Amino acid sequence: MEDKKKVLNRLSIIEGQIRGIKKMVEEEKDCKAIITQVSAVKSAIENTLALILTENLKQCLYDKINNNQNVDDAIQEAIEMLTKTM
């Protein structure tokens, strides 16, 4: 994966956010603040998923093209992955 460092960095940030939310719940912080943080994590996960899907699609297409294979298979695989994320 070309953007492996980006993905790992994003996952580390998400991990820290989750720990922060857990601490907020343990300390019985304001529900609105917790919801705001959970929403931020959700957004971060969605953005990370988009990056992973993009990289995977590019790699699949490049592999198919370089091996003179049918690109339709890679496109179908990408559609299936996108459908699972919705």
C-alpha distances in whole Angstrom, upper triangle without the diagonal:
4,6,5,9,10,9,11,14,14,15,17,19,19,20,23,24,25,27,29,30,31,33,34,35,37,39,40,39,39,38,37,35,33,33,31,29,28,27,25,23,23,22,19,18,18,16,13,13,13,10,8,11,10,7,7,11,10,8,11,13,12,13,16,17,17,18,21,21,22,19,21,20,16,18,20,17,16,19,19,16,18,21,20,19,23
4,6,8,9,10,12,13,14,16,18,19,20,22,24,25,26,28,29,31,32,34,35,36,38,40,41,39,40,39,37,35,34,33,31,29,28,28,25,23,24,22,19,19,19,16,14,15,14,10,10,12,11,7,9,12,10,9,13,14,13,14,17,18,17,19,22,22,23,20,23,21,18,19,22,19,17,21,22,19,20,23,23,21,24
4,5,5,6,9,10,11,12,14,16,17,18,20,21,23,25,26,27,29,31,32,33,35,36,37,36,36,35,34,32,30,30,28,26,25,24,22,20,20,19,16,15,16,13,11,12,12,8,8,11,10,7,10,13,12,11,15,16,15,17,20,21,20,23,25,25,25,22,24,23,20,21,23,20,18,21,22,19,19,23,22,20,23
4,5,5,6,8,10,11,12,14,15,16,18,20,21,23,24,26,27,29,30,32,33,35,36,35,36,34,34,31,29,29,28,25,24,24,22,19,20,19,16,15,16,14,11,12,13,10,9,12,12,9,11,14,14,13,16,18,17,18,21,22,22,24,26,26,27,24,26,24,21,22,24,21,19,22,22,19,20,23,22,20,23
4,5,5,6,8,10,10,12,14,15,17,18,20,21,23,24,26,27,29,30,32,33,34,33,34,33,32,30,28,28,27,24,24,24,21,19,20,19,15,15,17,15,12,14,15,12,11,15,15,12,15,18,17,16,19,21,21,21,25,26,25,27,30,29,30,27,29,28,24,25,27,24,22,25,25,22,22,26,24,22,25
4,6,5,6,9,10,11,12,14,15,17,18,20,21,23,24,26,27,29,30,32,33,31,32,31,30,27,26,26,24,21,21,21,18,16,17,16,12,13,14,11,9,12,12,9,10,13,13,11,14,17,16,16,19,21,20,22,25,26,26,28,30,29,30,27,28,27,23,24,26,23,21,23,24,20,20,24,23,20,23
4,5,5,6,9,10,10,12,14,15,16,18,20,21,22,24,26,27,29,30,31,30,31,29,28,26,24,24,23,20,19,19,17,14,15,14,11,10,12,10,6,9,10,7,7,11,12,10,12,15,15,15,18,20,20,21,24,25,25,27,29,28,29,26,27,25,22,22,24,21,19,21,21,17,18,21,19,17,20
4,5,5,6,9,10,10,12,14,15,17,18,20,21,23,24,26,27,29,30,29,30,29,29,26,24,24,23,20,20,20,17,15,16,16,12,12,14,13,9,12,14,11,11,14,15,14,15,18,19,18,21,23,23,23,26,28,28,29,32,31,31,29,30,28,25,26,27,24,22,24,24,20,21,24,22,20,23
4,5,5,6,9,10,11,12,14,16,17,19,20,21,23,25,26,27,29,27,28,28,27,24,23,23,21,18,18,19,16,14,16,15,11,12,14,12,10,13,15,12,13,16,17,15,18,21,20,20,23,25,25,26,29,30,30,32,34,34,34,31,32,31,27,28,29,26,24,26,26,23,23,26,24,21,24
4,5,5,6,9,10,11,12,14,15,16,18,20,21,23,24,26,27,25,26,25,24,21,20,20,18,15,15,15,12,10,12,11,7,8,11,9,7,10,12,10,11,14,15,15,17,19,20,20,23,25,25,26,29,30,30,32,34,33,33,30,31,29,26,26,27,25,22,24,24,20,20,23,21,18,21
4,5,5,6,9,10,10,12,14,15,16,18,20,21,22,24,25,24,25,24,24,21,19,20,19,15,15,15,13,10,12,12,9,8,11,11,8,10,13,12,11,15,16,16,17,20,21,21,23,25,26,26,29,31,31,32,35,33,33,30,31,29,26,26,27,24,22,24,23,20,20,22,20,17,20
4,5,5,6,9,10,11,12,14,15,17,18,20,21,23,24,23,25,24,24,21,19,20,19,15,15,17,14,11,14,14,11,11,15,14,11,14,16,15,15,18,20,19,20,23,24,24,26,28,29,29,32,34,34,35,38,36,37,34,35,33,29,30,31,28,26,28,27,23,23,26,24,21,24
4,5,5,6,9,10,11,12,14,15,16,19,20,21,22,21,22,22,21,18,17,17,16,12,13,14,11,9,12,12,9,10,13,12,11,14,16,15,16,19,20,20,22,24,25,25,27,30,30,31,33,35,35,37,39,38,38,35,35,34,31,31,32,29,26,28,28,24,24,26,24,21,23
4,5,5,6,9,10,10,12,14,15,16,18,20,21,19,20,19,19,16,14,15,14,10,10,11,9,6,9,10,7,7,11,11,10,12,15,14,15,18,19,19,21,23,24,25,27,29,30,31,33,35,35,37,39,37,37,34,34,32,29,29,30,27,25,26,25,22,21,23,21,18,20
4,5,5,6,9,10,11,13,14,16,17,18,20,19,21,20,20,18,15,16,16,12,12,14,12,9,12,13,10,10,14,14,12,15,18,17,17,20,22,21,22,25,27,27,28,31,32,32,34,36,37,38,40,39,39,36,36,34,31,31,32,29,27,28,27,23,24,25,23,20,22
4,5,5,6,9,10,11,12,14,15,16,18,17,19,19,19,16,14,16,15,11,12,14,12,10,13,14,12,13,16,16,15,17,20,19,20,23,24,24,25,28,29,29,31,34,34,35,37,39,39,41,43,42,42,39,39,37,34,34,35,32,30,31,30,27,27,28,26,23,25
4,5,5,6,9,10,10,12,14,15,16,15,16,16,16,12,11,12,11,7,8,11,8,7,10,12,10,11,14,15,14,17,19,19,20,22,24,24,26,28,29,30,32,34,35,36,38,39,40,42,44,42,42,39,39,37,34,34,34,31,29,30,29,26,25,27,25,21,23
4,5,5,6,9,10,11,12,14,15,14,16,15,16,13,10,12,12,8,8,11,10,7,10,13,11,11,15,16,15,17,20,20,20,22,25,25,26,28,30,30,32,34,35,36,38,40,41,42,44,42,41,39,38,37,34,34,34,31,29,30,28,25,25,26,23,20,22
4,5,5,6,9,10,11,12,14,14,16,16,17,14,12,14,14,11,11,14,13,11,14,16,14,15,18,19,18,20,23,23,23,26,28,28,29,31,33,33,34,37,38,38,41,43,43,44,46,45,44,42,42,40,37,37,37,34,32,33,32,28,28,29,27,24,26
4,5,5,6,9,10,11,12,11,13,14,14,11,9,12,12,8,10,13,12,11,14,16,14,15,19,19,19,21,24,24,24,27,29,29,30,33,34,35,36,39,39,40,42,44,45,46,48,47,46,43,43,42,39,38,39,36,34,34,34,30,30,31,28,25,27
4,5,5,6,9,10,10,9,11,11,12,9,6,9,10,7,7,11,11,9,12,15,14,15,18,19,19,21,23,24,24,27,29,29,30,33,34,35,36,39,40,40,42,44,45,46,48,46,46,43,42,41,38,38,37,35,33,33,32,29,28,29,26,24,25
4,5,5,6,9,10,10,13,12,14,12,9,12,13,10,10,14,14,12,15,17,17,17,20,22,21,22,25,26,26,28,31,31,32,34,36,36,37,40,41,42,44,46,46,47,50,47,47,44,44,42,39,39,39,36,34,35,33,30,30,30,27,25,26
4,5,5,6,8,9,12,13,15,12,10,13,14,12,12,16,16,15,17,20,19,19,23,24,23,25,28,28,29,31,33,33,34,37,38,39,40,43,44,44,46,48,49,50,52,50,50,47,47,45,42,42,42,39,37,38,37,33,33,34,31,28,29
4,5,5,6,5,8,9,11,9,7,10,11,10,11,14,14,14,17,19,19,20,22,24,24,25,28,29,29,31,33,34,35,37,39,40,41,43,45,45,47,49,50,51,53,51,51,48,47,46,43,42,42,40,38,38,37,34,33,33,31,28,29
4,5,5,6,9,8,11,10,7,10,13,11,11,15,16,15,17,20,20,20,23,25,25,26,29,30,30,32,34,35,36,38,40,40,41,44,45,46,48,50,51,52,54,51,51,48,47,45,43,42,42,39,37,37,36,33,32,33,30,28,28
4,5,8,11,12,15,13,11,14,16,14,15,18,19,18,20,23,22,23,26,27,27,28,31,32,32,34,37,37,38,40,42,42,44,46,47,48,50,52,53,54,56,54,53,50,50,48,45,45,44,42,40,40,39,36,35,36,33,30,31
4,6,9,11,14,12,11,14,16,15,16,19,19,19,21,24,24,24,27,29,29,30,33,34,34,36,38,39,40,42,44,44,46,48,49,50,52,54,55,56,58,56,55,52,52,50,47,47,47,44,42,42,41,38,37,38,35,33,33
4,7,8,11,11,9,13,15,14,15,18,19,19,21,23,24,24,27,29,29,30,33,34,34,36,38,39,40,42,44,45,46,48,50,50,52,54,55,56,58,56,55,52,52,50,47,47,46,44,42,42,40,38,37,37,34,32,32
4,6,9,7,7,10,12,11,13,16,16,17,19,21,22,23,25,27,27,29,31,32,33,35,37,38,39,41,43,44,45,47,48,49,51,53,54,55,57,55,54,51,50,49,46,46,45,43,41,41,40,37,36,36,34,31,31
4,5,5,6,9,10,11,13,14,16,17,19,20,21,23,25,26,27,29,31,32,33,35,37,38,39,41,43,44,45,47,48,50,51,53,54,56,57,55,54,51,50,49,46,45,45,43,40,40,39,37,35,35,33,30,30
4,5,5,6,9,10,10,12,14,15,16,18,20,21,22,24,26,27,29,30,31,33,34,36,37,39,41,42,43,45,46,47,49,51,52,53,55,53,51,48,47,46,44,42,42,40,38,37,36,34,32,32,30,27,27
4,5,5,6,9,10,10,12,14,15,17,18,20,21,23,24,26,27,29,30,31,33,35,36,37,39,41,42,43,45,46,48,49,51,52,54,52,50,47,46,45,43,41,41,39,37,36,36,33,31,31,30,27,26
4,5,5,6,9,10,11,13,14,15,17,19,20,21,23,24,26,27,29,30,32,33,35,36,38,39,41,42,44,45,47,48,50,51,53,51,49,46,46,45,42,41,41,39,36,36,35,33,31,31,30,27,26
4,5,5,6,9,10,11,12,14,15,16,18,20,21,22,24,26,27,28,30,32,33,34,36,37,39,41,42,43,45,47,48,49,51,49,47,44,44,42,40,39,39,36,34,34,33,30,29,29,27,24,24
4,5,5,6,9,10,10,12,14,15,16,18,20,21,23,24,26,27,29,30,31,33,35,36,37,39,41,42,43,45,46,48,49,47,45,42,41,40,38,36,36,34,32,31,31,28,26,27,25,22,21
4,6,5,6,9,10,11,12,14,15,17,18,20,21,23,25,26,27,29,30,32,33,35,36,38,39,41,42,44,45,47,48,46,45,41,41,40,37,36,36,34,31,31,31,28,26,27,26,22,22
4,5,5,6,9,10,10,12,14,15,16,18,20,21,23,24,26,27,28,30,32,33,34,36,38,39,41,42,43,45,46,45,44,40,40,39,36,35,35,33,30,30,30,27,25,26,25,21,22
4,5,5,6,9,10,10,12,14,15,16,18,20,21,22,24,26,27,28,30,31,33,34,36,37,39,40,42,43,45,43,41,38,38,36,34,33,32,30,28,28,27,24,23,23,21,18,19
4,5,5,6,9,10,11,12,14,15,17,19,20,21,23,25,26,27,29,30,31,33,35,36,37,39,41,42,43,41,40,37,36,35,32,31,31,29,26,26,26,23,21,22,20,17,17
4,5,5,6,9,10,11,12,14,15,17,18,20,21,23,24,26,27,29,30,32,33,35,36,38,39,41,42,40,39,36,35,35,32,30,31,29,26,26,26,23,21,23,21,18,18
4,5,5,6,9,10,10,12,14,15,16,18,20,21,22,24,26,27,28,30,31,33,34,36,37,39,40,38,37,34,34,33,30,29,29,27,24,25,24,21,20,21,19,16,17
4,5,5,6,9,10,10,12,14,15,16,18,20,21,22,24,26,27,28,30,31,33,34,36,37,39,37,35,32,31,30,28,26,26,24,22,22,21,18,17,18,16,13,13
4,5,5,6,9,10,11,12,14,15,16,19,20,21,23,24,26,27,29,30,32,33,34,36,37,36,34,31,30,30,27,25,26,24,21,21,21,18,16,18,17,13,14
4,5,5,6,9,10,11,12,14,15,17,18,20,21,23,24,26,27,29,30,32,33,35,36,35,34,30,30,29,26,25,26,24,21,22,22,18,17,19,18,14,16
4,5,5,6,9,10,10,12,14,15,16,18,20,21,22,24,26,27,28,30,31,33,34,32,31,28,28,27,24,23,23,21,18,19,19,15,14,16,14,11,13
4,5,5,6,9,10,10,12,14,15,16,18,20,21,22,24,26,27,28,30,31,33,31,29,26,26,25,22,21,21,19,16,17,17,13,12,14,13,9,10
4,5,5,6,9,10,11,12,14,15,17,18,20,21,23,24,26,27,28,30,32,30,29,26,26,25,22,21,22,20,17,18,18,15,13,16,15,12,13
4,5,5,6,9,10,11,12,14,15,17,18,20,21,22,24,26,27,29,30,29,28,25,25,24,21,20,21,19,16,18,18,14,13,16,15,12,14
4,5,5,6,8,10,10,12,14,15,16,18,20,21,22,24,25,27,28,26,25,22,22,21,18,17,18,15,13,14,14,10,10,13,11,8,11
4,5,5,6,9,10,10,12,14,15,16,18,20,21,22,24,26,27,25,24,21,21,20,17,16,17,15,12,13,14,11,9,12,12,9,12
4,6,5,6,9,10,11,12,14,16,17,18,20,21,22,24,26,24,24,21,21,20,17,17,18,16,13,15,16,13,12,16,15,13,15
4,5,5,6,9,10,11,12,14,15,16,18,20,21,22,24,23,22,19,20,18,15,15,17,14,11,14,14,11,11,14,14,12,15
4,5,5,6,9,10,10,12,14,15,16,18,20,21,22,20,19,16,17,15,12,12,13,11,8,10,11,8,8,11,11,10,13
4,5,5,6,9,10,11,12,14,15,17,18,20,21,20,19,15,16,16,12,12,14,12,9,12,13,11,10,14,14,13,15
4,5,5,6,9,10,11,12,14,15,16,18,20,19,19,16,17,16,12,13,15,13,11,14,15,12,13,16,17,15,18
4,5,5,6,9,10,10,12,14,15,16,18,17,16,14,15,13,10,11,13,10,8,12,12,10,11,15,14,14,17
4,5,5,6,9,10,11,12,14,15,16,15,14,11,12,11,7,8,10,8,6,10,11,9,10,14,14,14,17
4,6,5,6,9,10,11,12,14,15,14,14,11,13,13,9,10,13,12,10,13,15,13,14,17,18,18,20
4,5,5,6,9,10,10,12,14,13,14,11,14,13,9,11,14,12,11,15,16,14,15,19,19,19,22
4,6,5,6,9,10,11,12,11,11,8,11,9,6,8,11,9,9,12,13,12,14,17,17,18,21
4,5,5,6,8,10,10,9,9,6,9,9,6,8,11,10,10,13,15,14,15,18,19,20,22
4,6,5,6,8,10,10,11,9,12,12,9,11,15,14,13,16,18,17,18,22,22,23,25
4,6,5,6,8,8,10,9,12,11,9,12,14,13,14,17,18,17,19,22,23,23,26
4,6,5,6,5,6,6,9,8,7,10,12,12,13,16,17,17,19,21,22,23,26
4,5,5,6,8,7,11,11,10,12,15,15,15,18,20,20,21,24,25,26,28
4,6,8,10,10,14,14,13,15,18,17,18,21,22,22,24,26,27,28,30
4,5,9,10,13,13,12,15,17,17,18,21,22,22,24,26,27,28,31
4,7,9,12,12,12,15,17,17,18,21,22,23,24,26,28,29,31
4,6,9,9,9,12,13,14,16,18,19,20,22,23,25,26,28
4,5,6,8,9,11,12,14,15,17,18,20,21,23,24,26
4,5,5,6,9,10,11,13,14,16,17,19,20,22,23
4,5,5,6,9,10,10,12,14,15,16,19,20,21
4,5,5,6,9,10,11,12,14,15,17,19,21
4,5,5,6,9,10,11,12,14,16,17,19
4,5,5,6,9,10,11,12,14,16,17
4,5,5,6,9,10,11,13,15,16
4,5,5,6,9,10,11,13,15
4,5,5,6,9,10,11,13
4,5,5,6,9,10,11
4,5,5,6,9,10
4,5,5,7,9
4,5,5,7
4,5,5
4,6
4
